[in-house]
Amino acid sequence: MRILFICKFNRFRSKVAEALARHYIRRKDVEVKSAGLMIDFMRPFMAQPVVEMLNHRDILIPNQKSELINDQMIKWADKIIVVSGDCPIGNLPAGKVEIWPIGDASDHDQASILIRINEIENYVQQMADRLNNKR
């Protein structure tokens, strides 16, 4: 199974979901990636407080650079998880899409960042439990 996490800029929510999925999903046949609907060229990397909070949990982040979603990624994915309640998803194939309604947080609001990371972790752990127990 191939899972693509997306959010608006691929610098917080989708990156966190990807990193947590890599951490919690134990199956070798599950691949994960993340991408954004657009790139913030003024801030093309993960927000530093997010990186620090994940590092504190020993969660590895394979790539901190934002990536723009493309047709190849959409075709690659068996499931597309939109980690945002406010992203337009008009072009995405409806049968592949799941929405996790996670709000955004300012780079400077550590309390909100922590809340969002915990919300994403909840969703990822539920998904990982289903996948890890599937034969």
N, C-alpha and C positions, 0 to 999 in steps of 0.2 A: 504494500500500500504506500502511496506517495501523497503526502499532505503538504499543502501550500498555505501558509498563514499570511494574510495581508492586512494592512491598515493604511492610513493615509500617506505617511511619509517613510515607513519602515525604519524608524529610529527609536521606537519604544515598544508599543504593544505587540506587533507581529514578531519583532526580534526576541522579546521576552518569551512569547509563546513557543517560538522555535527552540530557544535555548532550554526551556523547561521540558519540552517534548523530548529533546535529545537526552535529557537527564533521566526522565521517568519512564520512557518507553523502552523496554528491554528487548523487543523483538528485532532481529536482524533484517527482517523483510519490510520494515517500515522506514521510509526515508522522509525527511522534513526539510523544507526551505521556507524562506519568508521574502516578501517583497512589498513595495509600496505603490500606491496608485499614482504618486508623483514624488519627485525628489526635492527636498529643500536644499538648494545649492549653497545657501549660507550656513547650513548645518547638516552636512551629508553623512554624519556618523551618529552612532548611538549617543544619547544624552549621558554625560559622565556620571551623574548620580545613579542612573539606572545600572550602569556597568558596575559601579561600586557596590550597590546593593546585591546584585547577582553574584559578584565575586565573594562577598561576605558569606553567601550561602554555598560557596564552592560550585556554582553553576558556571560552566564554561560557555563562552560566546565565541563561536568559530570565526565569525566575520562581523566586525562592527560597522562596516560601510553599508550605507543604504543601497538597496537595489530596486530598480524600477520593474514592475510587473510587465511581462511580455507574452505574446501568443504561445511561445514555446513552453513557458512555465505553466500556462493554463492547460495546454494539451498534456503536459507531463503529469499534472496532478490528478489523482483519483478523487481527492476531497480538497475543497478550498474553504478555509475557515477565515471569515472576516472578523478580525478581532477589534471591532468597533461598531458602535450603534449608529454612526453618522457618516459612513462611507457610501458613496453611490456605487452600486454593484450592477448596473444595467447591462454591461457586456459579458458578465460571467454566466456560464452555463448553470441554469437553475438547479438541475439535478445533482450538481457537485457541491453546492454552496451551503454552508452552515454559518450562522451569525452568532457570535458571542458579543453581546451588547456591553462592551467595556468602554467607559469614558476615557478621555485623554487627561493628561496632567501636565502642568508647567514643569519645565526643567528645574525650576527653583523651589518647587513645592514638594519637599521630601515626604511629608505625611501623605499627600495624595498619590505620589509615586508608589509608596509602600502599599497603600490600599489597592491600587490597580494591579501591582505585581501579585498580591495575594489573591485577587479575584481571578486573574489569569491562571495562577497556579491551581486554583480549585477546578477550573474547567479542564486543564491539562491532566490533572491527576485522575479525574473521572474518565477521561478519554483513555488514558494510559491503563487504568484498571480494566476497562473493557477490552482493549487490544492485547494486553499482557495475558489475560485469562482466556482469550480466544484461541482455539486450536486450529 
